[in-house]
Amino acid sequence: MPLIRIVYKAGGCDFDYVTSDRLDTLIAQDGITHFFRPSERRWINIRIDPVRGSGGGYQGPERRRKNNKLRSIGEKRRLNAGRRCSDWLDGLWRKVESHDALG
């Protein structure tokens, strides 16, 4: 079973690897701030990005496509802020992994 990189909410920037079952539990318990989604090659912010278990029986049109022109300016700003944070986390994670490899 593949492991997923996460950032715990408590304790600043505490990283870990967890199974997908544990990820579901941590999301439900509001115990993490971010996790790395390999399919998108980016960090997912639990507060602003779509995550597991959110949503439901929505029957309307698809709204997550990249060519969607219906997003508000506020939503675009919020998404861009999440991307900047993801870039920062990705760089920090590389430093953590390189330190672990050397140590």
N, C-alpha and C positions, 0 to 999 in steps of 0.2 A: 504494500500500500504506500503510495507516495506521501511524503511529508510536505506540509505547507508552512511557509515562513510567516510569522505573526509578530506584532508589536503589542505587548501588554499595556493596558491602560494605567495601572498602578506602577510606580517606580520609574517614571521618566521614560527612557528608551530601552526597555528590557525586551530582547528578542528571544524567539524560540522556534522550534519546529514542532508541529503537531499533526495528528492524523485528521482526516476530513470529519470524522465523528466528533473529535474534540473541538474542531473549529466550529461546528454547529452549536455545541454547548457553550463555548466562549462567546459567540455572537449573541445567543439567547440570554446569557448572564451579563451582557455588556461588559465583558472583561478585557476586550482588546480594542485598539484604535484602528489598526490597519492589518491587512494580510496581503500577501503577494499572489496575484492571479497569473499563473504562467501562460494561459491562453492569450492574455492581453499584454503580457510582459510588462506589468506595472503594478504598483501598490494600490490597493483598494481602500479607500477611506470609508469606514463603517457608517459614518454619519451622512455622507452625501452620495455615495455610489450604490448602485443596486447590488444587494447581497442575497445570499441563500435565504429562502423562507420569507423574503419580503414580497409583497404583492399577493396576488391571489387569483380570483376568477375573473380577471379583467377581460372583457369581450370586445373592446374598442380597437381602433387602428394601432399598428405598431408605431411606437414613439421613440425607440432607441436607435434608430438608424442614423448614420452619420450625415446623411443629406437632409435631415429634418430641419426645416426652417421655422418651426413653431416655437422653439425655445426662446424664453424671454432673456433680456439682457442680464437680469439678476441671476438667472440660472446659469448662463454662460460664465459670468464672473465667478460664481461658486464652483463650477467645474474646473475652471482654470486655476483657482486657488488650490484645489485638491491635487491637480497635476503637479504644481510646484512643490507641494509637500511630498508627493510621490517621488519626484526626482531627488529631493533631499534625502528621503529614506533610502532610496536605491543606492546613493553614494555612501551613506553611512553604513548600510549593510555590507557593501564591498569592503569598507575599512574593517568592519568586524570580522568578516570571513578571512581577509588577508592576515589580520592579527592572529586569529586562531590557527591558521596554517603555519605561521612562523613560530608560534609559542609552543 
